[in-house]
Amino acid sequence: EFRRVLFRSQSIITIPPYQDGIKVCKLSEKDIDAMYAICISNPYYFACMKSKPTKASLKEDLTALPMGKSMQDKYFLGFYHQEELLGFLDAIVGYPNEDCLYIGWFMIHKKYQGTMFAQTLMKTLLHQCFSAKYARLGCIKGNVVAEKFWTKLGFHFTKEEMDMGKYQVRMMETSLL
């Protein structure tokens, strides 16, 4: 049987160099300011999307769901070291099918990029915290930083592309078996 998530509403995971642990918890409206700070630290991502982050859009993202899914399937997680939000992940379990973990958004504060932290964190999440046969995500076409990041983690492009209006998305997948 497909096991949803292997951690509780708040867990501690050890990711170098944070040997005292990273607190993983579901984010809520009280975290919007910290999430916004992470977003504005990543202007390249938003340039690729041809948009700008807003606190209102972040509030909407906390509860946005694809058709047929419920909040039980959504994990909008924050990664805290002490009191600082280092990054966040928006994931849907069992979408588009029961065997899949769909990554809607993963963002780390700019000052922690290029340190291997994000790769180590994502590897830990994919292989220890979530239980799925494969993971899937949409990568903004032309976002070479994201393409390189996800490729290093074993993701490959499928033949699927989607027109999101202001930008194009290329689908990527990786096996978790």
C-alpha positions as a Python dict, from the first residue, in 0.01 Angstrom:
ca = {
    (1, 'E'): (0, 0, 0),
    (2, 'F'): (115, 353, -75),
    (3, 'R'): (233, 511, 250),
    (4, 'R'): (169, 882, 246),
    (5, 'V'): (441, 1053, 446),
    (6, 'L'): (698, 910, 682),
    (7, 'F'): (723, 1203, 924),
    (8, 'R'): (483, 1366, 1163),
    (9, 'S'): (346, 1721, 1150),
    (10, 'Q'): (681, 1835, 1287),
    (11, 'S'): (1002, 1635, 1256),
    (12, 'I'): (1374, 1692, 1289),
    (13, 'I'): (1610, 1578, 1013),
    (14, 'T'): (1987, 1610, 1013),
    (15, 'I'): (2132, 1780, 706),
    (16, 'P'): (2497, 1889, 695),
    (17, 'P'): (2614, 2134, 817),
    (18, 'Y'): (2314, 2153, 1055),
    (19, 'Q'): (2402, 1865, 1285),
    (20, 'D'): (2163, 2002, 1549),
    (21, 'G'): (1885, 1935, 1302),
    (22, 'I'): (1646, 2100, 1061),
    (23, 'K'): (1288, 2128, 1184),
    (24, 'V'): (1042, 2022, 916),
    (25, 'C'): (689, 2147, 968),
    (26, 'K'): (376, 2234, 777),
    (27, 'L'): (366, 2602, 692),
    (28, 'S'): (72, 2829, 762),
    (29, 'E'): (-23, 3194, 722),
    (30, 'K'): (203, 3285, 1016),
    (31, 'D'): (502, 3188, 796),
    (32, 'I'): (409, 3415, 501),
    (33, 'D'): (663, 3688, 583),
    (34, 'A'): (950, 3437, 604),
    (35, 'M'): (834, 3269, 282),
    (36, 'Y'): (817, 3606, 109),
    (37, 'A'): (1176, 3683, 217),
    (38, 'I'): (1288, 3359, 52),
    (39, 'C'): (1098, 3443, -265),
    (40, 'I'): (1248, 3791, -300),
    (41, 'S'): (1594, 3640, -249),
    (42, 'N'): (1535, 3446, -574),
    (43, 'P'): (1472, 3709, -846),
    (44, 'Y'): (1597, 3476, -1125),
    (45, 'Y'): (1316, 3227, -1060),
    (46, 'F'): (1049, 3496, -1076),
    (47, 'A'): (1209, 3649, -1387),
    (48, 'C'): (1171, 3307, -1554),
    (49, 'M'): (804, 3306, -1449),
    (50, 'K'): (762, 3665, -1568),
    (51, 'S'): (600, 3756, -1236),
    (52, 'K'): (677, 3887, -891),
    (53, 'P'): (602, 3721, -559),
    (54, 'T'): (330, 3866, -339),
    (55, 'K'): (219, 3777, 10),
    (56, 'A'): (-134, 3733, -124),
    (57, 'S'): (-19, 3476, -382),
    (58, 'L'): (177, 3290, -114),
    (59, 'K'): (-135, 3275, 102),
    (60, 'E'): (-324, 3124, -194),
    (61, 'D'): (-42, 2875, -260),
    (62, 'L'): (-73, 2737, 94),
    (63, 'T'): (-411, 2587, 5),
    (64, 'A'): (-398, 2551, -376),
    (65, 'L'): (-483, 2197, -487),
    (66, 'P'): (-520, 2013, -816),
    (67, 'M'): (-865, 1873, -900),
    (68, 'G'): (-952, 1565, -699),
    (69, 'K'): (-702, 1622, -417),
    (70, 'S'): (-762, 1736, -58),
    (71, 'M'): (-556, 1913, 205),
    (72, 'Q'): (-473, 1568, 347),
    (73, 'D'): (-265, 1514, 32),
    (74, 'K'): (-85, 1850, 44),
    (75, 'Y'): (242, 1907, 226),
    (76, 'F'): (352, 2270, 221),
    (77, 'L'): (659, 2221, 435),
    (78, 'G'): (906, 2462, 583),
    (79, 'F'): (1265, 2386, 678),
    (80, 'Y'): (1374, 2576, 987),
    (81, 'H'): (1714, 2593, 1149),
    (82, 'Q'): (1656, 2737, 1494),
    (83, 'E'): (1410, 3020, 1414),
    (84, 'E'): (1517, 3084, 1053),
    (85, 'L'): (1318, 2952, 758),
    (86, 'L'): (1579, 2821, 512),
    (87, 'G'): (1339, 2705, 244),
    (88, 'F'): (1008, 2541, 164),
    (89, 'L'): (848, 2264, -40),
    (90, 'D'): (496, 2235, -179),
    (91, 'A'): (421, 1870, -256),
    (92, 'I'): (111, 1664, -330),
    (93, 'V'): (114, 1293, -252),
    (94, 'G'): (-73, 1059, -482),
    (95, 'Y'): (-88, 1302, -773),
    (96, 'P'): (-144, 1257, -1064),
    (97, 'N'): (-174, 894, -950),
    (98, 'E'): (-127, 697, -627),
    (99, 'D'): (236, 607, -707),
    (100, 'C'): (354, 966, -753),
    (101, 'L'): (484, 1247, -538),
    (102, 'Y'): (423, 1574, -723),
    (103, 'I'): (661, 1857, -636),
    (104, 'G'): (481, 2183, -699),
    (105, 'W'): (748, 2415, -563),
    (106, 'F'): (1083, 2391, -390),
    (107, 'M'): (1271, 2704, -295),
    (108, 'I'): (1573, 2767, -74),
    (109, 'H'): (1690, 3110, 38),
    (110, 'K'): (1953, 3241, -203),
    (111, 'K'): (2222, 3260, 67),
    (112, 'Y'): (2206, 2880, 112),
    (113, 'Q'): (2222, 2794, -258),
    (114, 'G'): (2542, 2649, -399),
    (115, 'T'): (2629, 2486, -65),
    (116, 'M'): (2492, 2137, -139),
    (117, 'F'): (2229, 2200, 131),
    (118, 'A'): (1935, 2201, -114),
    (119, 'Q'): (2051, 1882, -290),
    (120, 'T'): (2111, 1701, 38),
    (121, 'L'): (1777, 1817, 175),
    (122, 'M'): (1586, 1709, -135),
    (123, 'K'): (1759, 1368, -147),
    (124, 'T'): (1663, 1315, 218),
    (125, 'L'): (1304, 1418, 156),
    (126, 'L'): (1264, 1202, -154),
    (127, 'H'): (1424, 888, -15),
    (128, 'Q'): (1354, 900, 358),
    (129, 'C'): (1052, 1121, 424),
    (130, 'F'): (814, 1048, 138),
    (131, 'S'): (722, 703, 15),
    (132, 'A'): (634, 695, -355),
    (133, 'K'): (743, 503, -663),
    (134, 'Y'): (836, 818, -852),
    (135, 'A'): (845, 1196, -823),
    (136, 'R'): (729, 1444, -1083),
    (137, 'L'): (755, 1821, -1125),
    (138, 'G'): (719, 2098, -1379),
    (139, 'C'): (1035, 2296, -1456),
    (140, 'I'): (999, 2642, -1610),
    (141, 'K'): (1138, 2625, -1963),
    (142, 'G'): (1460, 2826, -1978),
    (143, 'N'): (1528, 2808, -1603),
    (144, 'V'): (1874, 2657, -1650),
    (145, 'V'): (1952, 2677, -1277),
    (146, 'A'): (1651, 2459, -1191),
    (147, 'E'): (1714, 2224, -1484),
    (148, 'K'): (2070, 2165, -1362),
    (149, 'F'): (1957, 2119, -1000),
    (150, 'W'): (1687, 1863, -1078),
    (151, 'T'): (1903, 1678, -1331),
    (152, 'K'): (2172, 1634, -1064),
    (153, 'L'): (1906, 1471, -847),
    (154, 'G'): (1826, 1215, -1117),
    (155, 'F'): (1526, 1382, -1275),
    (156, 'H'): (1488, 1363, -1653),
    (157, 'F'): (1261, 1549, -1892),
    (158, 'T'): (952, 1374, -2022),
    (159, 'K'): (804, 1476, -2357),
    (160, 'E'): (527, 1671, -2186),
    (161, 'E'): (517, 2050, -2193),
    (162, 'M'): (248, 2284, -2066),
    (163, 'D'): (166, 2641, -2158),
    (164, 'M'): (108, 2838, -1838),
    (165, 'G'): (34, 3166, -2016),
    (166, 'K'): (338, 3377, -1928),
    (167, 'Y'): (578, 3081, -1938),
    (168, 'Q'): (618, 2722, -2054),
    (169, 'V'): (671, 2424, -1822),
    (170, 'R'): (862, 2108, -1910),
    (171, 'M'): (773, 1801, -1702),
    (172, 'M'): (1047, 1607, -1523),
    (173, 'E'): (1037, 1273, -1338),
    (174, 'T'): (1260, 1041, -1141),
    (175, 'S'): (1217, 693, -1003),
    (176, 'L'): (1227, 660, -624),
    (177, 'L'): (1257, 281, -622),
}
